Amino acid sequence: MRHDSRDLAGHILPTSATMVGVCMTVVSIIQLLHLGDFATLVDRFLAIDSLLFLLSAVLSYLSLRRRPAEALEAHADLAFMTGLTVMAVCSVLLAFSLV
């Protein structure tokens, strides 16, 4: 059974937009806490990560608007999964920098 290509993009768009906000919130909190050089590196990665989520949101939006949508949706999915991976790595690095 093949799913409509708009199904995945419809989920990626709001989630990736939310993740941009999450990344920027964590960057702001790190800046307020003055956690040192290592945390500055993590917040730079999170700032780049927010751009990955923004790219994912834009690509998923375009895939909802254009036909054929499969290629755009695949790129949106890749950007989203890469962003999640970077965020998970940053979370672990930040957790160990606080110890």
Backbone bond lengths (Angstrom), bond angles and torsions (degrees), N, CA, C in turn:
res aa  C-N    CA-C-N  psi(-1)  N-CA   C-N-CA  omega(-1)  CA-C   N-CA-C  phi
1 M - - - 1.441 - - 1.528 108.92 -
2 R 1.299 116.87 124.72 1.452 121.87 -179.53 1.529 109.50 -94.61
3 H 1.349 114.66 131.36 1.459 119.73 177.96 1.518 109.82 -83.35
4 D 1.298 115.97 152.83 1.449 120.91 173.57 1.522 108.43 -63.14
5 S 1.337 116.73 136.97 1.461 120.07 -176.38 1.520 112.07 -63.43
6 R 1.311 117.40 -20.00 1.459 120.34 179.65 1.524 112.57 -77.73
7 D 1.317 117.64 -13.11 1.462 119.64 -179.81 1.523 111.52 -62.46
8 L 1.316 116.89 -53.22 1.464 120.64 -177.46 1.522 110.88 -66.63
9 A 1.311 117.60 -45.84 1.465 120.75 -179.80 1.522 110.92 -61.81
10 G 1.307 117.35 -34.45 1.454 121.32 177.90 1.519 113.05 -65.86
11 H 1.313 116.70 -24.82 1.464 121.08 176.30 1.528 111.10 -89.28
12 I 1.319 116.88 -36.38 1.466 120.88 -177.68 1.526 111.04 -66.96
13 L 1.332 117.23 -42.32 1.465 120.54 -174.36 1.528 113.46 -56.85
14 P 1.319 121.02 -56.22 1.470 118.43 -178.49 1.525 113.17 -69.97
15 T 1.318 116.59 -33.75 1.463 119.48 -178.90 1.516 111.37 -68.94
16 S 1.325 117.43 -44.23 1.464 119.66 179.87 1.519 111.23 -67.51
17 A 1.334 117.62 -34.84 1.463 119.84 176.11 1.533 110.62 -64.22
18 T 1.315 116.62 -39.11 1.458 120.58 175.93 1.521 111.52 -64.84
19 M 1.329 116.66 -39.52 1.462 120.70 -178.58 1.529 111.80 -67.30
20 V 1.333 118.26 -29.64 1.467 120.62 173.18 1.524 108.93 -59.66
21 G 1.318 116.63 -45.80 1.460 120.82 177.91 1.508 113.19 -63.84
22 V 1.320 116.87 -39.08 1.471 120.60 178.09 1.527 110.32 -63.17
23 C 1.316 116.88 -46.30 1.472 120.43 179.32 1.525 111.07 -59.56
24 M 1.327 116.48 -45.28 1.459 119.29 -177.85 1.535 111.50 -68.37
25 T 1.321 117.15 -32.83 1.462 120.13 176.31 1.522 111.12 -65.84
26 V 1.327 116.78 -44.02 1.469 120.32 179.53 1.519 110.55 -65.85
27 V 1.331 117.65 -39.97 1.468 120.49 176.63 1.528 109.99 -59.67
28 S 1.311 117.27 -43.59 1.470 120.89 179.30 1.520 111.54 -63.72
29 I 1.315 116.95 -42.12 1.472 120.46 179.14 1.516 110.67 -64.61
30 I 1.315 117.65 -42.03 1.471 120.79 178.32 1.524 110.16 -61.26
31 Q 1.336 116.95 -41.85 1.464 120.53 179.10 1.528 111.16 -64.26
32 L 1.318 117.23 -38.49 1.467 120.30 -179.73 1.519 112.87 -69.67
33 L 1.328 117.29 -31.60 1.465 120.81 -176.59 1.521 113.86 -83.74
34 H 1.335 117.96 -13.08 1.471 122.11 -179.54 1.525 111.41 49.04
35 L 1.327 115.85 63.50 1.463 121.26 -173.32 1.527 114.38 -86.11
36 G 1.293 119.15 -1.46 1.457 120.63 176.11 1.517 112.58 108.14
37 D 1.348 114.02 -175.02 1.462 121.03 -174.08 1.524 113.02 -65.83
38 F 1.320 116.77 -38.50 1.465 119.80 -178.45 1.521 110.66 -64.85
39 A 1.313 116.46 -41.92 1.466 120.39 178.27 1.526 110.70 -66.91
40 T 1.331 117.51 -31.17 1.460 120.74 176.34 1.520 110.38 -64.02
41 L 1.318 116.78 -37.43 1.461 121.06 175.97 1.526 110.36 -64.68
42 V 1.317 116.54 -42.70 1.464 120.95 179.03 1.527 110.43 -64.02
43 D 1.314 118.02 -42.17 1.462 118.39 -179.23 1.520 112.04 -69.14
44 R 1.302 118.61 -27.61 1.470 120.47 173.58 1.525 110.64 -68.23
45 F 1.327 116.52 -41.56 1.464 119.52 175.94 1.531 111.12 -63.06
46 L 1.318 116.97 -38.59 1.465 120.14 178.50 1.528 111.55 -68.54
47 A 1.322 117.49 -33.16 1.464 120.22 175.85 1.531 110.20 -65.67
48 I 1.327 116.42 -41.45 1.464 120.70 175.63 1.528 109.67 -65.69
49 D 1.324 115.58 -38.15 1.463 120.96 178.48 1.526 111.27 -61.71
50 S 1.317 116.80 -37.67 1.469 118.98 177.50 1.522 110.53 -63.25
51 L 1.330 117.50 -32.41 1.467 120.19 175.84 1.525 111.27 -68.78
52 L 1.330 117.09 -34.58 1.470 120.06 175.06 1.521 110.92 -63.62
53 F 1.323 116.25 -43.05 1.459 119.55 178.10 1.531 111.20 -67.18
54 L 1.322 116.86 -36.00 1.468 120.10 176.34 1.527 110.40 -64.35
55 L 1.328 116.87 -42.88 1.462 121.06 176.41 1.515 110.27 -60.30
56 S 1.310 116.69 -42.59 1.453 121.44 178.32 1.528 111.18 -61.53
57 A 1.323 117.02 -42.12 1.467 120.99 179.27 1.525 110.80 -64.78
58 V 1.324 116.99 -43.62 1.465 120.48 -179.68 1.527 110.69 -64.85
59 L 1.321 116.82 -44.61 1.472 119.81 -179.66 1.523 111.72 -65.36
60 S 1.318 116.93 -39.20 1.462 118.30 178.93 1.524 110.83 -69.19
61 Y 1.325 117.19 -36.48 1.468 119.90 175.97 1.529 110.26 -62.75
62 L 1.329 116.01 -45.44 1.465 119.17 179.54 1.528 111.45 -63.69
63 S 1.329 116.77 -34.83 1.467 119.01 179.71 1.523 111.57 -68.91
64 L 1.331 116.45 -26.24 1.456 119.59 175.37 1.528 111.78 -74.78
65 R 1.320 116.92 -24.48 1.453 122.16 -175.53 1.524 114.75 -96.27
66 R 1.319 118.00 -24.77 1.458 120.88 -172.24 1.511 111.79 -116.34
67 R 1.300 114.57 155.03 1.464 122.50 174.09 1.508 108.73 -121.44
68 P 1.286 123.34 138.99 1.467 126.54 -7.97 1.527 110.70 -74.05
69 A 1.288 116.13 146.14 1.458 122.16 -172.41 1.520 113.72 -101.40
70 E 1.316 118.71 -9.44 1.468 121.11 -171.06 1.531 112.75 -61.39
71 A 1.332 117.91 -43.05 1.464 120.18 -177.74 1.522 110.78 -67.22
72 L 1.316 117.03 -44.53 1.465 119.91 178.87 1.523 111.09 -63.21
73 E 1.326 116.16 -41.32 1.456 120.07 179.46 1.532 111.51 -65.04
74 A 1.328 116.96 -38.00 1.464 120.66 178.04 1.524 110.72 -64.94
75 H 1.325 117.26 -40.08 1.468 120.33 178.01 1.526 110.83 -69.18
76 A 1.328 116.89 -37.10 1.463 120.09 176.47 1.523 110.49 -63.15
77 D 1.317 116.35 -41.43 1.462 121.57 178.98 1.528 110.60 -64.03
78 L 1.321 116.66 -43.15 1.467 120.47 179.14 1.528 111.24 -63.56
79 A 1.330 116.65 -45.05 1.469 120.15 178.79 1.524 110.59 -62.96
80 F 1.319 117.28 -40.12 1.462 121.31 179.83 1.530 111.31 -64.90
81 M 1.317 117.13 -46.43 1.463 120.14 -179.50 1.529 111.61 -67.04
82 T 1.326 116.95 -35.49 1.469 120.42 175.48 1.521 109.88 -64.94
83 G 1.327 116.64 -42.07 1.454 120.47 177.52 1.518 112.62 -61.98
84 L 1.318 116.99 -41.69 1.468 120.08 177.19 1.523 111.60 -63.34
85 T 1.324 116.60 -39.98 1.457 120.68 178.85 1.529 111.17 -64.06
86 V 1.321 116.70 -45.82 1.469 120.67 178.83 1.524 109.95 -62.22
87 M 1.328 116.85 -40.69 1.466 120.01 179.76 1.533 111.34 -64.43
88 A 1.311 117.22 -39.96 1.466 120.50 178.65 1.527 110.93 -64.74
89 V 1.321 117.21 -42.44 1.469 120.89 178.44 1.529 110.15 -64.18
90 C 1.329 116.90 -42.83 1.462 120.51 178.01 1.523 111.34 -63.09
91 S 1.309 117.37 -37.34 1.468 120.75 178.09 1.516 111.60 -61.98
92 V 1.326 115.66 -43.71 1.468 119.78 178.73 1.525 110.25 -66.43
93 L 1.327 117.58 -43.87 1.467 120.38 179.40 1.519 111.29 -63.08
94 L 1.316 116.81 -41.03 1.460 120.31 178.92 1.526 111.34 -66.90
95 A 1.303 116.97 -38.54 1.474 120.36 178.65 1.515 110.96 -63.21
96 F 1.324 117.70 -40.82 1.454 120.14 179.74 1.521 112.87 -75.83
97 S 1.329 117.16 -23.32 1.474 118.78 177.78 1.529 111.10 -75.81
98 L 1.335 116.84 -22.33 1.453 120.84 179.79 1.532 112.88 -82.03
99 V 1.320 117.00 -16.44 1.465 121.11 -176.76 1.505 110.69 -78.32
